[in-house]
Amino acid sequence: MAAVDAGGGAPPRELVVDTVPAPSDSSDGAGSAMAPYVLTAIAAGLLAKYVSLTVALAPVAVAAVAAFARWRSREGRFVLRVEDGSVEVTRERRAGPVARIALADVVDVTLDRKTHQGGRGGTATDRVRLALERRTPGEPIFVPEERVTAIEAEEWYAKVRVFLRKHGWVPESERRAPPDET
């Protein structure tokens, strides 16, 4: 957990959510990581043999453009910043915030689970992401957008809840109902 201390014993104003999948975790059902390279090489080889060497460069160029686009689209880790009773969700390499909402409008922090069935009789695995639930009609904010392992998500679930609680946030289920004025 990376947090920035505001000094003087005050809680940190920022929490950098640095989720990463488990090392060598291939159970996400994404298939072989080598497939794009192998398929590109096969396509280029077939085009070079049956059409021409110049045309064979087309799949290599498409693969290079796709790899560059994927590399450029990474916006960095999520940063939760609390200021003036509201939480701002940003990305490290993005100009503007993803969302800014009042702490009182954050209903709860939950885990959004999705189960993947393993291939060829493998066991089912959970992939999870954090969701900052907002009052309706607001859609939840997913941190991170991509799903991670259940253990990783549960660790960050606790860290995010503790971070928000240090700034006075209380889940809606624990808030006191206003007294009836009858």
C-alpha positions in Angstrom: 0.0 0.0 0.0 1.4 3.3 -1.0 0.0 6.2 1.0 1.1 9.8 1.3 1.1 11.2 4.9 -0.5 14.6 5.4 1.7 15.1 8.5 0.9 15.8 12.1 -0.7 12.4 12.7 -3.5 13.1 10.2 -4.5 10.1 8.0 -2.9 10.0 4.6 -4.8 11.9 1.9 -4.0 9.4 -0.9 -4.1 5.7 -1.4 -2.5 4.2 -4.4 -4.3 1.0 -5.3 -1.6 -1.2 -6.9 -3.3 -4.4 -7.7 -1.3 -7.0 -9.6 -2.3 -10.6 -10.6 -0.4 -13.4 -8.9 2.9 -14.3 -10.5 2.5 -17.0 -13.2 -1.2 -17.0 -12.7 -2.5 -18.6 -15.9 -5.9 -19.6 -14.5 -7.8 -16.6 -15.9 -8.9 -18.4 -19.0 -7.2 -16.0 -21.3 -5.4 -18.8 -23.2 -1.9 -18.9 -24.3 0.2 -15.7 -24.0 2.2 -16.9 -26.9 -0.8 -17.1 -29.3 -0.5 -13.5 -30.8 3.2 -14.1 -31.6 2.8 -17.6 -33.0 -0.2 -16.7 -35.1 1.6 -13.6 -36.4 4.6 -15.7 -37.4 2.5 -18.4 -39.0 0.5 -15.8 -41.0 3.7 -14.0 -42.1 5.3 -17.2 -43.1 2.4 -18.4 -45.2 2.1 -15.0 -46.9 5.8 -14.9 -47.6 5.7 -18.4 -49.1 2.5 -18.1 -51.2 2.1 -14.4 -51.9 5.2 -12.3 -51.5 7.7 -11.1 -48.9 6.3 -7.6 -49.0 2.8 -8.8 -48.2 4.2 -10.9 -45.4 5.1 -7.7 -43.5 1.4 -6.8 -43.2 0.6 -9.2 -40.2 3.8 -8.1 -38.5 2.9 -4.4 -38.9 -0.7 -5.1 -37.6 0.7 -6.9 -34.6 3.2 -4.1 -33.9 0.5 -1.5 -34.0 -1.8 -3.6 -31.7 1.1 -4.1 -29.2 1.8 -0.4 -29.3 -1.8 0.5 -28.7 -2.1 -1.9 -25.8 1.1 -0.5 -24.3 0.0 3.2 -24.7 -3.5 2.5 -23.2 -2.1 1.7 -19.8 -3.2 4.6 -17.6 -1.4 3.6 -14.5 -2.6 2.6 -11.1 -5.7 4.0 -9.4 -5.3 6.7 -6.8 -7.9 7.5 -4.2 -7.6 11.0 -2.8 -9.8 12.4 -0.1 -10.3 16.2 0.1 -13.0 18.3 1.6 -15.4 15.4 2.4 -15.2 13.8 -1.0 -13.2 11.1 -2.6 -11.6 11.6 -6.0 -10.6 8.5 -8.1 -7.8 9.2 -10.6 -5.3 7.3 -12.6 -1.6 8.0 -12.4 -1.1 8.8 -16.1 -4.5 10.4 -16.8 -5.1 14.1 -16.9 -8.5 14.3 -15.2 -10.2 12.3 -12.5 -12.2 9.2 -13.2 -14.8 10.2 -10.7 -15.3 12.5 -7.7 -18.0 11.8 -5.2 -18.9 12.9 -1.7 -17.9 10.4 1.0 -21.5 10.4 2.2 -22.6 9.2 -1.2 -20.4 6.2 -1.1 -22.8 3.6 0.1 -20.4 0.7 0.5 -17.2 -0.9 -0.8 -17.9 -4.3 -2.2 -16.3 -7.1 -4.2 -17.6 -7.8 -7.7 -17.0 -11.5 -8.3 -17.0 -13.4 -11.6 -16.4 -17.1 -11.7 -14.5 -18.6 -14.7 -14.9 -22.3 -15.4 -11.5 -24.0 -16.0 -10.9 -25.5 -19.3 -10.7 -29.3 -19.9 -12.3 -30.2 -16.5 -10.3 -27.7 -14.6 -11.6 -26.1 -11.4 -13.6 -22.9 -11.4 -11.7 -19.8 -10.4 -12.9 -16.4 -9.1 -11.8 -13.1 -10.5 -12.7 -10.1 -8.5 -12.6 -6.3 -8.6 -13.4 -3.7 -6.0 -16.6 -1.6 -6.4 -17.2 1.7 -4.8 -21.0 1.6 -4.6 -22.8 4.9 -5.0 -26.3 6.1 -4.3 -28.7 5.4 -7.2 -28.7 6.3 -10.1 -24.9 6.4 -9.9 -23.1 3.3 -11.3 -20.4 1.7 -9.2 -16.8 2.7 -9.7 -14.5 -0.3 -10.3 -11.0 -0.1 -8.9 -9.3 -1.6 -10.8 -11.3 -2.0 -13.9 -9.8 -5.4 -14.7 -10.4 -8.3 -12.4 -7.7 -9.8 -10.2 -7.3 -12.8 -8.0 -9.6 -13.1 -5.0 -6.8 -12.9 -2.5 -5.4 -9.7 -4.1 -8.9 -8.1 -4.2 -9.7 -9.0 -0.6 -6.5 -7.5 0.6 -7.2 -4.2 -1.2 -10.9 -4.4 -0.1 -9.7 -4.1 3.5 -7.1 -1.4 2.8 -9.6 0.8 0.9 -12.3 0.5 3.6 -9.8 1.4 6.4 -8.5 4.3 4.3 -12.0 5.7 3.8 -13.0 5.1 7.5 -9.9 7.1 8.6 -11.5 10.1 6.8 -14.9 9.7 8.5 -16.6 7.4 6.0 -19.1 4.9 7.4 -20.9 2.3 5.3 -24.6 3.1 4.8 -25.6 -0.1 6.7 -23.9 1.2 9.8 -25.2 4.8 9.6 -27.8 5.8 12.1 -31.2 6.5 10.8 -32.5 10.0 11.7 -35.0 10.0 14.5 -38.7 10.1 13.6 -40.3 13.5 14.0 -43.8 12.3 14.9 
